[in-house]
Amino acid sequence: MNLDLTPEERAFRDEVRAFIRENLPADLAERNRRSVHLAKDDYVQWHLALHKRGWGAPGWPVEYGGTGWSPVQRYIFDEESAIADAPPLLPFGIAMVGPVIYTFGTPEQKAYYLPRILSMEDWWCQGYSEPGSGSDLASLRTKAESDGDHYIVNGHKIWTTQAHYADMMFCLVRTDPNAKPQEGISFLLIDMKTPGITVRPIISIDEGHGVNEVFLDNVRVPKKNLIGKEGKGWTYAKFLLGNERTTIAEVATSKQRLRRLKDIARAESATLGGALLDDADFRAKVASVEIELLALEYTNLRVLAAENAGKGPGPEASMLKIRGSEIQQTLTELACEALGYYASPYEHYPDGTNQPPVGPDYAQGRMESYLYYRATTIYGGSNEIQRNIIAKMVLGL
């Protein structure tokens, strides 16, 4: 793989830089730099700016409103966005259910939902995990029973990110309780305003409200909201999970965190004097995670290149998820280690405060990130399960 940019790609990079510089509000970039929890309006504001430019769906085909970008262009866009501290494009509509709809959906579903995803008219959440059915997703118990031209859905979903904001949920349900676990599952699109849906917040260890429980009590869902064929939802779910685990790697964001870590280590002092980055032990830790991140970056580029050639994400998506999540955790750990006592104060004020911050400016948000990223090796399919997938699908064990 040739990683040297062509003149055309360098021109594209300059175009992306210029657009971000002219359209990303400084206060929004600062909020994103400091916190892992942004408000809904923050995400919508930046997405709509990109959508107006035609960049709202970097990975989608042109015929569905996407950019048609090459893997290198997508890589450049992610890099420049991370460097500028631009909010990420939320994956649930763009990277997850959107590709499922344009790959497996009916013409009517494509015509209705895809434009609404692009315009952010619909905000999506993912109804996969259940109490007792997270990593073992095939054991899910939420059921959908046929009733004329509707399904009646009853069940309980958990760890549902952004459900408190969502207009729609893509949901796995059991339509055939007598079939083998993977064969009795279907993929439904559910309007979150439908009577019978209750969303209950879960406050995570970082004191943020990002995830929820969702209860479905006799929720009527039109059968026209079924994706593909009844009982084939596991096939669509695996397709979606491959895309999810690719985005979870967050290579560009981790590269920005690495740059920030080095800045912190240059500013902080080592125990015996001098900059912390000049301390041999700490410098070795930084070098180790930088090498791991470089290897992850090349693997991610190979996956993007294969995807551009018409191949969907395979078992290698599990490798991206494992290493990406572990690197994210290491970077947040090292940032707190570098800050020492300044990392200890955790000031979580969702509604703002008039109190001065504790410690230097670059310490703000580091403990929040550390606490939040404790979950990365669990969500999106725990890393233990991902290793089982690699053992079976790659190593043949």
BALOBA-1460 file (C-alpha; in Angstrom, 3 decimals):
// residues 397
<rec num="1" residu="m" x="0.000" y="0.000" z="0.000"/>
<rec num="2" residu="n" x="1.433" y="3.368" z="-1.059"/>
<rec num="3" residu="l" x="0.860" y="5.855" z="1.758"/>
<rec num="4" residu="d" x="2.353" y="8.851" z="-0.045"/>
<rec num="5" residu="l" x="-0.358" y="11.340" z="-0.981"/>
<rec num="6" residu="t" x="-0.796" y="12.200" z="-4.636"/>
<rec num="7" residu="p" x="-1.086" y="15.854" z="-5.671"/>
<rec num="8" residu="e" x="-4.864" y="15.362" z="-5.941"/>
<rec num="9" residu="e" x="-5.028" y="13.912" z="-2.423"/>
<rec num="10" residu="r" x="-2.941" y="16.756" z="-1.014"/>
<rec num="11" residu="a" x="-5.325" y="19.204" z="-2.681"/>
<rec num="12" residu="f" x="-8.252" y="17.344" z="-1.092"/>
<rec num="13" residu="r" x="-6.556" y="17.575" z="2.312"/>
<rec num="14" residu="d" x="-6.182" y="21.326" z="1.867"/>
<rec num="15" residu="e" x="-9.858" y="21.549" z="0.917"/>
<rec num="16" residu="v" x="-10.915" y="19.652" z="4.056"/>
<rec num="17" residu="r" x="-8.679" y="21.804" z="6.251"/>
<rec num="18" residu="a" x="-10.067" y="24.990" z="4.781"/>
<rec num="19" residu="f" x="-13.671" y="23.847" z="5.204"/>
<rec num="20" residu="i" x="-13.147" y="22.888" z="8.850"/>
<rec num="21" residu="r" x="-11.288" y="26.115" z="9.580"/>
<rec num="22" residu="e" x="-14.112" y="28.201" z="8.097"/>
<rec num="23" residu="n" x="-17.099" y="26.243" z="9.428"/>
<rec num="24" residu="l" x="-16.217" y="24.648" z="12.779"/>
<rec num="25" residu="p" x="-17.139" y="27.032" z="15.627"/>
<rec num="26" residu="a" x="-14.268" y="27.471" z="18.075"/>
<rec num="27" residu="d" x="-16.511" y="26.953" z="21.107"/>
<rec num="28" residu="l" x="-17.773" y="23.646" z="19.690"/>
<rec num="29" residu="a" x="-14.225" y="22.425" z="19.076"/>
<rec num="30" residu="e" x="-13.304" y="23.413" z="22.627"/>
<rec num="31" residu="r" x="-16.273" y="21.553" z="24.122"/>
<rec num="32" residu="n" x="-15.339" y="18.466" z="22.158"/>
<rec num="33" residu="r" x="-11.707" y="18.739" z="23.275"/>
<rec num="34" residu="r" x="-12.687" y="18.907" z="26.935"/>
<rec num="35" residu="s" x="-15.503" y="16.371" z="27.132"/>
<rec num="36" residu="v" x="-16.652" y="13.017" z="25.809"/>
<rec num="37" residu="h" x="-20.300" y="13.998" z="26.301"/>
<rec num="38" residu="l" x="-21.649" y="16.604" z="23.901"/>
<rec num="39" residu="a" x="-25.233" y="17.806" z="23.687"/>
<rec num="40" residu="k" x="-27.467" y="16.691" z="20.837"/>
<rec num="41" residu="d" x="-27.387" y="20.162" z="19.306"/>
<rec num="42" residu="d" x="-23.575" y="20.028" z="19.135"/>
<rec num="43" residu="y" x="-23.628" y="16.906" z="17.001"/>
<rec num="44" residu="v" x="-26.492" y="18.169" z="14.841"/>
<rec num="45" residu="q" x="-24.816" y="21.532" z="14.229"/>
<rec num="46" residu="w" x="-21.640" y="19.990" z="12.835"/>
<rec num="47" residu="h" x="-23.398" y="17.229" z="10.914"/>
<rec num="48" residu="l" x="-25.649" y="19.726" z="9.146"/>
<rec num="49" residu="a" x="-22.639" y="21.841" z="8.176"/>
<rec num="50" residu="l" x="-21.048" y="18.748" z="6.612"/>
<rec num="51" residu="h" x="-24.333" y="17.690" z="5.011"/>
<rec num="52" residu="k" x="-24.704" y="21.102" z="3.368"/>
<rec num="53" residu="r" x="-21.250" y="20.595" z="1.859"/>
<rec num="54" residu="g" x="-22.217" y="17.081" z="0.712"/>
<rec num="55" residu="w" x="-19.916" y="15.411" z="3.243"/>
<rec num="56" residu="g" x="-22.483" y="14.068" z="5.704"/>
<rec num="57" residu="a" x="-21.980" y="10.383" z="4.789"/>
<rec num="58" residu="p" x="-18.300" y="9.777" z="3.939"/>
<rec num="59" residu="g" x="-18.688" y="6.030" z="3.405"/>
<rec num="60" residu="w" x="-21.946" y="5.959" z="1.426"/>
<rec num="61" residu="p" x="-22.210" y="5.438" z="-2.327"/>
<rec num="62" residu="v" x="-22.936" y="8.560" z="-4.346"/>
<rec num="63" residu="e" x="-26.314" y="7.247" z="-5.520"/>
<rec num="64" residu="y" x="-27.601" y="7.331" z="-1.945"/>
<rec num="65" residu="g" x="-26.254" y="10.776" z="-1.089"/>
<rec num="66" residu="g" x="-22.756" y="9.771" z="-0.036"/>
<rec num="67" residu="t" x="-19.418" y="11.216" z="-1.047"/>
<rec num="68" residu="g" x="-18.033" y="8.285" z="-3.023"/>
<rec num="69" residu="w" x="-14.669" y="9.033" z="-1.421"/>
<rec num="70" residu="s" x="-11.741" y="6.668" z="-1.763"/>
<rec num="71" residu="p" x="-10.285" y="5.039" z="1.380"/>
<rec num="72" residu="v" x="-7.468" y="7.601" z="1.350"/>
<rec num="73" residu="q" x="-9.937" y="10.490" z="1.197"/>
<rec num="74" residu="r" x="-11.893" y="9.054" z="4.118"/>
<rec num="75" residu="y" x="-8.622" y="8.639" z="6.007"/>
<rec num="76" residu="i" x="-7.697" y="12.272" z="5.283"/>
<rec num="77" residu="f" x="-11.116" y="13.517" z="6.377"/>
<rec num="78" residu="d" x="-10.938" y="11.586" z="9.669"/>
<rec num="79" residu="e" x="-7.387" y="12.826" z="10.307"/>
<rec num="80" residu="e" x="-8.183" y="16.479" z="9.705"/>
<rec num="81" residu="s" x="-11.407" y="16.290" z="11.720"/>
<rec num="82" residu="a" x="-9.560" y="14.818" z="14.702"/>
<rec num="83" residu="i" x="-6.727" y="17.345" z="14.490"/>
<rec num="84" residu="a" x="-9.280" y="20.187" z="14.554"/>
<rec num="85" residu="d" x="-11.248" y="18.628" z="17.468"/>
<rec num="86" residu="a" x="-14.376" y="18.450" z="15.313"/>
<rec num="87" residu="p" x="-17.202" y="16.357" z="16.809"/>
<rec num="88" residu="p" x="-17.421" y="12.874" z="15.325"/>
<rec num="89" residu="l" x="-20.239" y="11.938" z="13.007"/>
<rec num="90" residu="l" x="-22.549" y="9.822" z="15.143"/>
<rec num="91" residu="p" x="-22.324" y="6.270" z="13.804"/>
<rec num="92" residu="f" x="-25.812" y="4.910" z="14.471"/>
<rec num="93" residu="g" x="-27.452" y="6.399" z="11.403"/>
<rec num="94" residu="i" x="-24.491" y="7.042" z="9.112"/>
<rec num="95" residu="a" x="-22.190" y="4.069" z="9.748"/>
<rec num="96" residu="m" x="-24.599" y="1.436" z="11.059"/>
<rec num="97" residu="v" x="-28.240" y="1.384" z="9.987"/>
<rec num="98" residu="g" x="-27.715" y="3.475" z="6.836"/>
<rec num="99" residu="p" x="-25.524" y="0.846" z="5.109"/>
<rec num="100" residu="v" x="-27.967" y="-1.878" z="6.211"/>
<rec num="101" residu="i" x="-30.861" y="0.002" z="4.647"/>
<rec num="102" residu="y" x="-29.172" y="0.750" z="1.321"/>
<rec num="103" residu="t" x="-27.802" y="-2.812" z="1.126"/>
<rec num="104" residu="f" x="-30.807" y="-4.872" z="2.257"/>
<rec num="105" residu="g" x="-33.773" y="-2.482" z="2.406"/>
<rec num="106" residu="t" x="-36.687" y="-2.087" z="0.023"/>
<rec num="107" residu="p" x="-36.787" y="0.796" z="-2.468"/>
<rec num="108" residu="e" x="-39.430" y="2.442" z="-0.279"/>
<rec num="109" residu="q" x="-37.252" y="2.135" z="2.831"/>
<rec num="110" residu="k" x="-34.261" y="3.587" z="1.000"/>
<rec num="111" residu="a" x="-36.277" y="6.500" z="-0.382"/>
<rec num="112" residu="y" x="-37.772" y="7.353" z="2.996"/>
<rec num="113" residu="y" x="-35.050" y="6.735" z="5.582"/>
<rec num="114" residu="l" x="-31.762" y="7.541" z="3.849"/>
<rec num="115" residu="p" x="-32.526" y="11.235" z="3.201"/>
<rec num="116" residu="r" x="-33.755" y="11.585" z="6.796"/>
<rec num="117" residu="i" x="-30.503" y="10.108" z="8.109"/>
<rec num="118" residu="l" x="-28.479" y="12.530" z="5.992"/>
<rec num="119" residu="s" x="-30.506" y="15.543" z="7.129"/>
<rec num="120" residu="m" x="-30.520" y="14.409" z="10.795"/>
<rec num="121" residu="e" x="-34.305" y="14.529" z="10.698"/>
<rec num="122" residu="d" x="-34.089" y="11.077" z="12.283"/>
<rec num="123" residu="w" x="-31.687" y="10.446" z="15.165"/>
<rec num="124" residu="w" x="-31.071" y="6.714" z="15.587"/>
<rec num="125" residu="c" x="-30.205" y="4.370" z="18.428"/>
<rec num="126" residu="q" x="-29.296" y="0.671" z="18.452"/>
<rec num="127" residu="g" x="-31.599" y="-1.903" z="20.082"/>
<rec num="128" residu="y" x="-29.277" y="-4.900" z="20.344"/>
<rec num="129" residu="s" x="-28.117" y="-5.706" z="23.889"/>
<rec num="130" residu="e" x="-30.485" y="-6.991" z="26.554"/>
<rec num="131" residu="p" x="-30.019" y="-7.947" z="30.211"/>
<rec num="132" residu="g" x="-28.239" y="-11.294" z="29.917"/>
<rec num="133" residu="s" x="-27.867" y="-10.972" z="26.135"/>
<rec num="134" residu="g" x="-24.976" y="-8.656" z="25.425"/>
<rec num="135" residu="s" x="-21.938" y="-10.535" z="24.223"/>
<rec num="136" residu="d" x="-24.187" y="-13.562" z="23.607"/>
<rec num="137" residu="l" x="-26.511" y="-11.532" z="21.413"/>
<rec num="138" residu="a" x="-28.144" y="-14.583" z="19.821"/>
<rec num="139" residu="s" x="-29.824" y="-15.358" z="23.155"/>
<rec num="140" residu="l" x="-31.950" y="-12.179" z="23.012"/>
<rec num="141" residu="r" x="-35.534" y="-12.536" z="24.257"/>
<rec num="142" residu="t" x="-37.341" y="-9.443" z="22.936"/>
<rec num="143" residu="k" x="-40.147" y="-10.934" z="20.852"/>
<rec num="144" residu="a" x="-42.199" y="-9.700" z="17.923"/>
<rec num="145" residu="e" x="-45.503" y="-11.498" z="17.312"/>
<rec num="146" residu="s" x="-47.414" y="-11.169" z="14.059"/>
<rec num="147" residu="d" x="-50.722" y="-9.291" z="14.198"/>
<rec num="148" residu="g" x="-52.045" y="-8.602" z="10.713"/>
<rec num="149" residu="d" x="-49.851" y="-6.009" z="9.039"/>
<rec num="150" residu="h" x="-48.045" y="-5.237" z="12.316"/>
<rec num="151" residu="y" x="-45.727" y="-6.886" z="14.815"/>
<rec num="152" residu="i" x="-46.439" y="-6.622" z="18.532"/>
<rec num="153" residu="v" x="-43.075" y="-6.154" z="20.236"/>
<rec num="154" residu="n" x="-42.384" y="-6.864" z="23.916"/>
<rec num="155" residu="g" x="-38.997" y="-6.829" z="25.585"/>
<rec num="156" residu="h" x="-36.214" y="-4.948" z="27.304"/>
<rec num="157" residu="k" x="-33.096" y="-3.433" z="25.725"/>
<rec num="158" residu="i" x="-30.137" y="-2.072" z="27.692"/>
<rec num="159" residu="w" x="-27.001" y="0.057" z="27.192"/>
<rec num="160" residu="t" x="-28.893" y="1.816" z="24.407"/>
<rec num="161" residu="t" x="-26.700" y="4.794" z="23.544"/>
<rec num="162" residu="q" x="-28.518" y="8.101" z="22.883"/>
<rec num="163" residu="a" x="-31.967" y="6.499" z="23.180"/>
<rec num="164" residu="h" x="-33.084" y="9.549" z="25.176"/>
<rec num="165" residu="y" x="-32.519" y="11.645" z="22.034"/>
<rec num="166" residu="a" x="-33.533" y="9.107" z="19.399"/>
<rec num="167" residu="d" x="-36.410" y="9.326" z="16.945"/>
<rec num="168" residu="m" x="-35.832" y="5.795" z="15.617"/>
<rec num="169" residu="m" x="-34.305" y="2.533" z="16.822"/>
<rec num="170" residu="f" x="-33.012" y="-0.341" z="14.717"/>
<rec num="171" residu="c" x="-33.859" y="-3.354" z="16.774"/>
<rec num="172" residu="l" x="-33.222" y="-7.100" z="16.834"/>
<rec num="173" residu="v" x="-36.298" y="-9.094" z="17.818"/>
<rec num="174" residu="r" x="-37.190" y="-12.766" z="17.992"/>
<rec num="175" residu="t" x="-39.933" y="-13.584" z="15.477"/>
<rec num="176" residu="d" x="-39.631" y="-17.387" z="15.651"/>
<rec num="177" residu="p" x="-39.096" y="-18.751" z="19.183"/>
<rec num="178" residu="n" x="-38.883" y="-22.330" z="17.867"/>
<rec num="179" residu="a" x="-36.013" y="-21.764" z="15.416"/>
<rec num="180" residu="k" x="-32.323" y="-22.025" z="16.213"/>
<rec num="181" residu="p" x="-31.205" y="-18.875" z="18.093"/>
<rec num="182" residu="q" x="-29.594" y="-17.118" z="15.108"/>
<rec num="183" residu="e" x="-32.343" y="-18.170" z="12.683"/>
<rec num="184" residu="g" x="-35.307" y="-16.814" z="14.602"/>
<rec num="185" residu="i" x="-34.175" y="-13.169" z="14.729"/>
<rec num="186" residu="s" x="-35.483" y="-10.303" z="12.604"/>
<rec num="187" residu="f" x="-34.345" y="-6.708" z="12.087"/>
<rec num="188" residu="l" x="-36.992" y="-4.014" z="12.709"/>
<rec num="189" residu="l" x="-37.014" y="-0.222" z="12.425"/>
<rec num="190" residu="i" x="-39.026" y="1.171" z="15.351"/>
<rec num="191" residu="d" x="-40.350" y="4.692" z="15.792"/>
<rec num="192" residu="m" x="-39.388" y="5.758" z="19.320"/>
<rec num="193" residu="k" x="-42.587" y="7.818" z="19.627"/>
<rec num="194" residu="t" x="-44.733" y="4.685" z="19.369"/>
<rec num="195" residu="p" x="-46.925" y="4.101" z="22.455"/>
<rec num="196" residu="g" x="-45.513" y="1.480" z="24.801"/>
<rec num="197" residu="i" x="-41.843" y="2.597" z="24.662"/>
<rec num="198" residu="t" x="-40.230" y="3.776" z="27.900"/>
<rec num="199" residu="v" x="-36.657" y="5.070" z="28.112"/>
<rec num="200" residu="r" x="-34.899" y="4.989" z="31.483"/>
<rec num="201" residu="p" x="-31.478" y="6.654" z="31.910"/>
<rec num="202" residu="i" x="-28.343" y="4.837" z="33.075"/>
<rec num="203" residu="i" x="-25.721" y="7.143" z="34.612"/>
<rec num="204" residu="s" x="-22.258" y="5.775" z="33.864"/>
<rec num="205" residu="i" x="-19.125" y="5.849" z="36.035"/>
<rec num="206" residu="d" x="-18.095" y="9.221" z="34.582"/>
<rec num="207" residu="e" x="-21.449" y="10.643" z="35.745"/>
<rec num="208" residu="g" x="-22.550" y="11.138" z="32.150"/>
<rec num="209" residu="h" x="-25.903" y="10.196" z="30.660"/>
<rec num="210" residu="g" x="-25.126" y="8.481" z="27.388"/>
<rec num="211" residu="v" x="-26.768" y="5.065" z="27.758"/>
<rec num="212" residu="n" x="-30.253" y="3.913" z="28.681"/>
<rec num="213" residu="e" x="-32.648" y="1.065" z="29.231"/>
<rec num="214" residu="v" x="-35.519" y="0.791" z="26.754"/>
<rec num="215" residu="f" x="-38.712" y="-1.070" z="27.672"/>
<rec num="216" residu="l" x="-41.108" y="-2.174" z="24.927"/>
<rec num="217" residu="d" x="-44.623" y="-3.012" z="26.089"/>
<rec num="218" residu="n" x="-47.010" y="-4.143" z="23.322"/>
<rec num="219" residu="v" x="-45.378" y="-1.803" z="20.816"/>
<rec num="220" residu="r" x="-47.046" y="-1.981" z="17.397"/>
<rec num="221" residu="v" x="-44.533" y="-1.892" z="14.531"/>
<rec num="222" residu="p" x="-45.695" y="-1.939" z="10.880"/>
<rec num="223" residu="k" x="-44.375" y="-4.935" z="8.962"/>
<rec num="224" residu="k" x="-43.190" y="-2.548" z="6.273"/>
<rec num="225" residu="n" x="-40.469" y="-1.645" z="8.806"/>
<rec num="226" residu="l" x="-38.949" y="-5.120" z="8.561"/>
<rec num="227" residu="i" x="-35.519" y="-5.088" z="6.911"/>
<rec num="228" residu="g" x="-35.053" y="-7.901" z="4.401"/>
<rec num="229" residu="k" x="-36.653" y="-11.226" z="5.229"/>
<rec num="230" residu="e" x="-38.160" y="-12.361" z="8.485"/>
<rec num="231" residu="g" x="-35.774" y="-14.602" z="10.396"/>
<rec num="232" residu="k" x="-32.680" y="-13.274" z="8.575"/>
<rec num="233" residu="g" x="-31.919" y="-10.491" z="11.023"/>
<rec num="234" residu="w" x="-28.761" y="-12.183" z="12.258"/>
<rec num="235" residu="t" x="-27.232" y="-11.811" z="8.794"/>
<rec num="236" residu="y" x="-27.979" y="-8.079" z="8.769"/>
<rec num="237" residu="a" x="-26.826" y="-7.728" z="12.379"/>
<rec num="238" residu="k" x="-23.408" y="-9.237" z="11.586"/>
<rec num="239" residu="f" x="-23.056" y="-6.923" z="8.585"/>
<rec num="240" residu="l" x="-23.800" y="-3.943" z="10.824"/>
<rec num="241" residu="l" x="-21.475" y="-5.103" z="13.605"/>
<rec num="242" residu="g" x="-18.602" y="-5.320" z="11.138"/>
<rec num="243" residu="n" x="-19.093" y="-1.636" z="10.334"/>
<rec num="244" residu="e" x="-19.476" y="-0.756" z="14.026"/>
<rec num="245" residu="r" x="-16.261" y="-2.482" z="15.063"/>
<rec num="246" residu="t" x="-14.365" y="-0.737" z="12.285"/>
<rec num="247" residu="t" x="-15.486" y="2.710" z="13.482"/>
<rec num="248" residu="i" x="-14.873" y="1.850" z="17.151"/>
<rec num="249" residu="a" x="-11.138" y="1.647" z="16.373"/>
<rec num="250" residu="e" x="-11.074" y="5.511" z="16.319"/>
<rec num="251" residu="v" x="-7.592" y="5.656" z="14.823"/>
<rec num="252" residu="a" x="-7.657" y="9.355" z="13.951"/>
<rec num="253" residu="t" x="-8.980" y="10.335" z="17.380"/>
<rec num="254" residu="s" x="-6.336" y="8.220" z="19.115"/>
<rec num="255" residu="k" x="-3.615" y="9.902" z="17.048"/>
<rec num="256" residu="q" x="-4.865" y="13.274" z="18.267"/>
<rec num="257" residu="r" x="-4.887" y="11.989" z="21.857"/>
<rec num="258" residu="l" x="-1.319" y="10.781" z="21.379"/>
<rec num="259" residu="r" x="-0.245" y="14.243" z="20.206"/>
<rec num="260" residu="r" x="-1.975" y="15.785" z="23.220"/>
<rec num="261" residu="l" x="-0.348" y="13.258" z="25.551"/>
<rec num="262" residu="k" x="3.083" y="14.258" z="24.260"/>
<rec num="263" residu="d" x="2.242" y="17.943" z="24.791"/>
<rec num="264" residu="i" x="1.215" y="17.206" z="28.373"/>
<rec num="265" residu="a" x="4.395" y="15.178" z="28.990"/>
<rec num="266" residu="r" x="6.524" y="18.010" z="27.619"/>
<rec num="267" residu="a" x="4.824" y="20.476" z="29.977"/>
<rec num="268" residu="e" x="4.879" y="18.300" z="33.107"/>
<rec num="269" residu="s" x="8.033" y="17.669" z="35.127"/>
<rec num="270" residu="a" x="9.585" y="14.306" z="35.898"/>
<rec num="271" residu="t" x="10.298" y="13.322" z="39.519"/>
<rec num="272" residu="l" x="14.028" y="13.932" z="39.179"/>
<rec num="273" residu="g" x="13.643" y="17.096" z="37.116"/>
<rec num="274" residu="g" x="13.340" y="17.851" z="33.424"/>
<rec num="275" residu="a" x="10.333" y="17.241" z="31.184"/>
<rec num="276" residu="l" x="8.356" y="14.081" z="31.802"/>
<rec num="277" residu="l" x="8.686" y="13.143" z="28.129"/>
<rec num="278" residu="d" x="12.465" y="12.977" z="28.634"/>
<rec num="279" residu="d" x="12.063" y="10.441" z="31.426"/>
<rec num="280" residu="a" x="13.192" y="7.086" z="29.979"/>
<rec num="281" residu="d" x="10.454" y="4.991" z="31.610"/>
<rec num="282" residu="f" x="7.589" y="7.275" z="30.607"/>
<rec num="283" residu="r" x="9.021" y="7.837" z="27.137"/>
<rec num="284" residu="a" x="9.118" y="4.045" z="26.642"/>
<rec num="285" residu="k" x="5.417" y="3.818" z="27.513"/>
<rec num="286" residu="v" x="4.579" y="6.530" z="24.999"/>
<rec num="287" residu="a" x="6.726" y="4.887" z="22.324"/>
<rec num="288" residu="s" x="5.054" y="1.524" z="22.912"/>
<rec num="289" residu="v" x="1.512" y="2.829" z="22.434"/>
<rec num="290" residu="e" x="2.636" y="4.895" z="19.410"/>
<rec num="291" residu="i" x="3.995" y="1.757" z="17.716"/>
<rec num="292" residu="e" x="0.767" y="-0.116" z="18.449"/>
<rec num="293" residu="l" x="-1.278" y="2.765" z="17.065"/>
<rec num="294" residu="l" x="0.797" y="2.868" z="13.871"/>
<rec num="295" residu="a" x="0.197" y="-0.854" z="13.312"/>
<rec num="296" residu="l" x="-3.527" y="-0.359" z="13.938"/>
<rec num="297" residu="e" x="-3.607" y="2.519" z="11.473"/>
<rec num="298" residu="y" x="-2.131" y="0.398" z="8.674"/>
<rec num="299" residu="t" x="-4.564" y="-2.433" z="9.415"/>
<rec num="300" residu="n" x="-7.454" y="0.006" z="9.339"/>
<rec num="301" residu="l" x="-6.293" y="1.318" z="5.955"/>
<rec num="302" residu="r" x="-6.178" y="-2.225" z="4.577"/>
<rec num="303" residu="v" x="-9.755" y="-2.805" z="5.754"/>
<rec num="304" residu="l" x="-10.889" y="0.449" z="4.128"/>
<rec num="305" residu="a" x="-9.147" y="-0.530" z="0.883"/>
<rec num="306" residu="a" x="-10.846" y="-3.944" z="0.904"/>
<rec num="307" residu="e" x="-14.199" y="-2.294" z="1.585"/>
<rec num="308" residu="n" x="-13.646" y="0.060" z="-1.340"/>
<rec num="309" residu="a" x="-13.016" y="-3.015" z="-3.515"/>
<rec num="310" residu="g" x="-16.459" y="-4.363" z="-2.631"/>
<rec num="311" residu="k" x="-15.541" y="-6.591" z="0.301"/>
<rec num="312" residu="g" x="-17.481" y="-6.107" z="3.524"/>
<rec num="313" residu="p" x="-15.716" y="-6.011" z="6.895"/>
<rec num="314" residu="g" x="-14.660" y="-9.529" z="7.889"/>
<rec num="315" residu="p" x="-13.105" y="-11.000" z="11.034"/>
<rec num="316" residu="e" x="-10.363" y="-8.370" z="10.851"/>
<rec num="317" residu="a" x="-12.962" y="-5.916" z="12.181"/>
<rec num="318" residu="s" x="-12.633" y="-7.778" z="15.491"/>
<rec num="319" residu="m" x="-8.894" y="-7.080" z="15.501"/>
<rec num="320" residu="l" x="-9.563" y="-3.380" z="14.940"/>
<rec num="321" residu="k" x="-12.029" y="-3.341" z="17.807"/>
<rec num="322" residu="i" x="-9.686" y="-5.138" z="20.227"/>
<rec num="323" residu="r" x="-6.559" y="-3.115" z="19.553"/>
<rec num="324" residu="g" x="-8.407" y="0.163" z="19.022"/>
<rec num="325" residu="s" x="-10.214" y="-0.041" z="22.360"/>
<rec num="326" residu="e" x="-7.097" y="-1.122" z="24.258"/>
<rec num="327" residu="i" x="-5.070" y="1.729" z="22.765"/>
<rec num="328" residu="q" x="-7.786" y="4.222" z="23.718"/>
<rec num="329" residu="q" x="-7.654" y="3.015" z="27.301"/>
<rec num="330" residu="t" x="-3.844" y="3.157" z="27.398"/>
<rec num="331" residu="l" x="-3.812" y="6.736" z="26.113"/>
<rec num="332" residu="t" x="-6.304" y="7.919" z="28.744"/>
<rec num="333" residu="e" x="-4.331" y="6.097" z="31.460"/>
<rec num="334" residu="l" x="-1.047" y="7.685" z="30.392"/>
<rec num="335" residu="a" x="-2.634" y="11.155" z="30.279"/>
<rec num="336" residu="c" x="-3.754" y="10.764" z="33.903"/>
<rec num="337" residu="e" x="-0.355" y="9.349" z="34.877"/>
<rec num="338" residu="a" x="1.370" y="12.322" z="33.272"/>
<rec num="339" residu="l" x="-0.864" y="14.809" z="35.079"/>
<rec num="340" residu="g" x="-0.408" y="13.223" z="38.505"/>
<rec num="341" residu="y" x="-2.466" y="15.046" z="41.141"/>
<rec num="342" residu="y" x="-3.949" y="17.363" z="38.535"/>
<rec num="343" residu="a" x="-5.819" y="14.398" z="37.065"/>
<rec num="344" residu="s" x="-7.514" y="13.618" z="40.385"/>
<rec num="345" residu="p" x="-10.152" y="16.396" z="40.499"/>
<rec num="346" residu="y" x="-13.161" y="15.322" z="38.519"/>
<rec num="347" residu="e" x="-15.372" y="18.281" z="37.791"/>
<rec num="348" residu="h" x="-18.463" y="17.155" z="35.955"/>
<rec num="349" residu="y" x="-20.830" y="20.099" z="35.574"/>
<rec num="350" residu="p" x="-23.347" y="19.334" z="32.795"/>
<rec num="351" residu="d" x="-24.969" y="22.755" z="33.238"/>
<rec num="352" residu="g" x="-21.760" y="24.726" z="33.657"/>
<rec num="353" residu="t" x="-20.091" y="26.326" z="36.678"/>
<rec num="354" residu="n" x="-18.584" y="29.660" z="37.677"/>
<rec num="355" residu="q" x="-15.788" y="27.977" z="39.632"/>
<rec num="356" residu="p" x="-12.242" y="28.202" z="38.260"/>
<rec num="357" residu="p" x="-10.806" y="24.886" z="37.001"/>
<rec num="358" residu="v" x="-8.269" y="22.982" z="39.086"/>
<rec num="359" residu="g" x="-4.850" y="22.630" z="37.488"/>
<rec num="360" residu="p" x="-3.640" y="23.585" z="34.016"/>
<rec num="361" residu="d" x="-5.979" y="23.940" z="31.077"/>
<rec num="362" residu="y" x="-4.727" y="20.749" z="29.461"/>
<rec num="363" residu="a" x="-5.857" y="18.743" z="32.516"/>
<rec num="364" residu="q" x="-9.519" y="19.476" z="31.887"/>
<rec num="365" residu="g" x="-11.574" y="16.469" z="30.819"/>
<rec num="366" residu="r" x="-8.770" y="13.929" z="31.203"/>
<rec num="367" residu="m" x="-10.333" y="12.089" z="34.170"/>
<rec num="368" residu="e" x="-13.718" y="12.124" z="32.455"/>
<rec num="369" residu="s" x="-12.167" y="10.496" z="29.389"/>
<rec num="370" residu="y" x="-10.334" y="7.946" z="31.537"/>
<rec num="371" residu="l" x="-13.535" y="6.887" z="33.291"/>
<rec num="372" residu="y" x="-15.627" y="6.850" z="30.121"/>
<rec num="373" residu="y" x="-13.143" y="4.737" z="28.179"/>
<rec num="374" residu="r" x="-13.168" y="1.979" z="30.800"/>
<rec num="375" residu="a" x="-16.150" y="0.711" z="28.796"/>
<rec num="376" residu="t" x="-14.504" y="0.533" z="25.359"/>
<rec num="377" residu="t" x="-13.323" y="-3.042" z="25.798"/>
<rec num="378" residu="i" x="-16.900" y="-4.059" z="26.678"/>
<rec num="379" residu="y" x="-19.256" y="-2.231" z="24.323"/>
<rec num="380" residu="g" x="-19.517" y="-3.141" z="20.652"/>
<rec num="381" residu="g" x="-18.931" y="-6.779" z="21.608"/>
<rec num="382" residu="s" x="-16.545" y="-7.444" z="24.491"/>
<rec num="383" residu="n" x="-12.916" y="-8.044" z="23.605"/>
<rec num="384" residu="e" x="-13.138" y="-11.570" z="24.987"/>
<rec num="385" residu="i" x="-15.851" y="-12.354" z="22.438"/>
<rec num="386" residu="q" x="-13.837" y="-10.689" z="19.670"/>
<rec num="387" residu="r" x="-10.904" y="-12.980" z="20.458"/>
<rec num="388" residu="n" x="-13.225" y="-15.970" z="20.171"/>
<rec num="389" residu="i" x="-14.336" y="-14.718" z="16.740"/>
<rec num="390" residu="i" x="-10.711" y="-14.419" z="15.590"/>
<rec num="391" residu="a" x="-9.884" y="-17.869" z="16.971"/>
<rec num="392" residu="k" x="-12.786" y="-19.421" z="15.066"/>
<rec num="393" residu="m" x="-12.944" y="-17.406" z="11.850"/>
<rec num="394" residu="v" x="-9.263" y="-16.615" z="11.283"/>
<rec num="395" residu="l" x="-7.293" y="-19.327" z="13.068"/>
<rec num="396" residu="g" x="-9.833" y="-22.111" z="12.571"/>
<rec num="397" residu="l" x="-9.649" y="-23.211" z="16.213"/>
